[in-house]
Amino acid sequence: MIPPLVASDDTDLTNWQAGDQDTFLAMVNKLVTTFCGWHIAPQIPVLNRRCRFGERGYIMLPSKHVTEVSSVVVDGETLVADCDYFWEPPQPWLQHRSDFWPEHRWACVSFTSGFEDCPLDVKAVIFEVVATALELPASNATEIATMQYRANIKESVGVSLSDDQKNRLMPYKIQKFGGRSTP
C-alpha cells in the first residue's frame, strides 16, 4: 500500500484547520515558487545543476536572476569563465564560446540564484493569497449571500492563485518552449 501524502494526524492539517498563519505562508511560498519555476528570494546556491545546451551554445539556467556562476563542467572538464563561456550578471544564461560542441550537450553548473530580498510585487501576491486563504481556506462556493448583501466569487479561494495574481507573477516565471525552460 502506498502511504498517503497527508494523514489525518499530520500537524500541517491541524495547523491549517486552526488557521495558522505560518502554515499558510509556507503553502503559498511553495505555490508561488512552483508557479514561477524557481526560488525567487533570498539568494541561494544551486550546486551541480544539470543544464542543457541550447541550439546556439547557450546554457539556460533555471532562474530569472543569477548573481554568481562558480563552476561549469562539461563532459568532466571544468570550463574557464570568459575563455570557454560568457556570462554577465544577472543574466540567467551562459554562452559557450568555443567551436567545440559538447557531445552530450549537457553541463553541470553551480551558481547563486535569486534576489537578496523578495520583490514587493511578489510579496503582495503572497500576502493576498494568505489573506484570502485565512478568510476562506477552502470552498467550492460561487456565491455568498446574507440578509444585507450578495457577492459572487469570481476568483479562486483557498491556497490558489487568481488569474490577476498569475499575470503579476509573469515577469518572474520561467517560460517553457519546446519542453525546455527559458527565462
Legacy VTK file of the C-alpha trace (Angstrom):
# vtk DataFile Version 3.0
C-alpha trace
ASCII
DATASET POLYDATA
POINTS 183 float
0.000 0.000 0.000
1.274 3.457 -0.906
1.287 5.849 2.062
-0.881 8.982 1.742
0.656 12.389 1.103
-1.208 13.722 4.135
-2.504 11.688 7.071
-5.238 12.668 9.494
-2.664 13.127 12.277
-0.469 15.451 10.161
0.462 18.607 12.103
0.122 20.705 8.917
-3.527 19.621 8.679
-4.106 20.566 12.310
-2.367 23.931 11.786
-4.309 24.556 8.560
-7.617 23.821 10.316
-6.580 26.171 13.118
-5.788 28.950 10.612
-2.090 29.030 11.498
-0.508 31.891 9.509
2.915 30.215 9.242
1.350 27.109 7.703
-0.453 29.211 5.103
2.709 31.240 4.396
4.682 28.027 3.794
1.991 26.722 1.444
1.732 29.977 -0.512
5.529 30.364 -0.765
5.656 26.866 -2.270
2.732 27.692 -4.593
4.482 30.819 -5.926
7.894 29.190 -6.382
6.280 26.218 -8.141
4.274 28.522 -10.431
7.346 30.623 -11.264
9.649 27.602 -11.626
12.461 28.837 -9.374
13.333 30.149 -5.914
12.884 33.930 -6.294
14.349 35.085 -2.953
16.515 35.104 -0.975
19.662 34.237 -2.884
20.605 30.572 -2.626
23.447 28.474 -4.018
22.421 25.930 -6.648
25.010 23.178 -6.871
25.793 20.993 -9.885
22.514 21.658 -11.669
22.300 19.657 -14.892
21.502 22.116 -17.697
21.083 21.510 -21.407
22.986 23.367 -24.123
20.672 25.222 -26.452
20.806 25.436 -30.240
23.392 28.238 -30.364
25.622 27.225 -27.471
23.517 28.864 -24.751
23.064 27.201 -21.387
19.792 28.309 -19.817
19.834 28.349 -16.012
16.596 27.734 -14.081
16.422 31.269 -12.724
15.499 34.807 -13.684
18.231 36.437 -11.579
21.712 34.884 -11.317
24.312 36.703 -9.232
27.264 34.304 -9.483
28.433 31.365 -11.577
31.006 29.357 -9.633
31.564 26.405 -11.965
30.576 24.961 -15.321
31.521 21.352 -16.067
31.015 19.704 -19.471
31.944 16.060 -20.057
34.052 16.109 -16.872
36.024 19.195 -17.912
35.699 22.438 -15.932
35.203 25.382 -18.271
37.005 28.686 -17.717
34.921 31.860 -17.423
35.451 34.427 -20.216
37.543 31.889 -22.116
35.148 28.968 -22.626
31.885 30.738 -21.822
30.479 34.231 -21.416
28.149 35.263 -18.594
27.120 38.654 -17.284
25.060 39.159 -14.104
22.116 38.957 -13.593
21.554 37.075 -16.883
20.164 33.557 -16.416
22.163 32.138 -19.328
25.727 31.354 -20.315
27.054 31.319 -23.854
29.627 28.706 -24.839
32.451 30.491 -26.710
34.373 27.742 -28.407
33.759 25.992 -31.697
33.904 22.737 -29.762
30.378 21.407 -29.453
29.899 19.099 -26.441
28.960 15.587 -27.467
26.180 15.204 -24.914
25.058 18.838 -24.859
24.739 18.890 -21.067
26.585 20.936 -18.462
26.653 20.803 -14.666
26.503 24.370 -13.412
26.898 25.716 -9.866
25.533 29.215 -9.400
23.851 31.614 -6.991
20.270 32.458 -7.834
17.624 34.814 -6.502
17.118 38.341 -5.298
18.531 39.417 -1.922
15.019 40.366 -0.798
11.669 39.244 -2.101
10.414 41.800 -4.652
7.481 43.832 -3.338
5.144 42.778 -6.170
5.793 39.105 -5.340
5.248 39.803 -1.627
1.950 41.497 -2.454
0.697 38.384 -4.244
1.825 36.138 -1.379
0.119 38.361 1.210
-3.095 38.467 -0.846
-3.263 34.687 -1.206
-2.513 34.154 2.501
-5.218 36.665 3.480
-7.753 35.008 1.170
-6.797 31.517 2.345
-7.096 32.513 6.007
-10.542 34.022 5.303
-11.798 31.212 3.035
-9.381 28.267 3.372
-11.376 26.018 1.055
-14.641 26.306 -0.760
-16.372 25.477 -3.989
-18.887 28.255 -3.394
-19.594 30.667 -6.220
-21.838 32.996 -4.241
-22.102 34.288 -0.690
-25.442 35.680 0.418
-26.558 37.294 3.671
-29.587 39.398 4.605
-27.653 42.574 3.717
-25.748 41.613 0.559
-24.995 39.028 -2.089
-21.488 38.535 -3.536
-20.383 36.429 -6.465
-16.979 34.790 -6.077
-15.148 35.074 -9.390
-11.625 34.440 -8.177
-10.155 31.368 -6.564
-10.291 30.842 -2.826
-8.014 28.890 -0.554
-4.340 28.446 -1.387
-4.607 29.235 -5.088
-3.588 31.972 -7.495
-6.148 34.063 -9.335
-5.619 34.965 -12.993
-4.688 38.515 -11.947
-2.078 37.231 -9.490
-0.634 34.869 -12.118
-0.355 37.809 -14.524
1.512 39.859 -11.916
3.934 36.970 -11.342
4.655 36.525 -15.067
7.850 38.674 -15.002
9.270 36.106 -12.548
8.012 32.968 -14.295
10.388 30.792 -16.287
8.722 30.113 -19.636
8.969 26.725 -21.335
9.386 26.436 -25.085
9.593 23.068 -26.820
9.904 21.255 -23.495
12.861 23.429 -22.379
12.884 26.122 -19.725
13.635 29.591 -20.979
13.961 32.511 -18.534
LINES 1 184
183 0 1 2 3 4 5 6 7 8 9 10 11 12 13 14 15 16 17 18 19 20 21 22 23 24 25 26 27 28 29 30 31 32 33 34 35 36 37 38 39 40 41 42 43 44 45 46 47 48 49 50 51 52 53 54 55 56 57 58 59 60 61 62 63 64 65 66 67 68 69 70 71 72 73 74 75 76 77 78 79 80 81 82 83 84 85 86 87 88 89 90 91 92 93 94 95 96 97 98 99 100 101 102 103 104 105 106 107 108 109 110 111 112 113 114 115 116 117 118 119 120 121 122 123 124 125 126 127 128 129 130 131 132 133 134 135 136 137 138 139 140 141 142 143 144 145 146 147 148 149 150 151 152 153 154 155 156 157 158 159 160 161 162 163 164 165 166 167 168 169 170 171 172 173 174 175 176 177 178 179 180 181 182
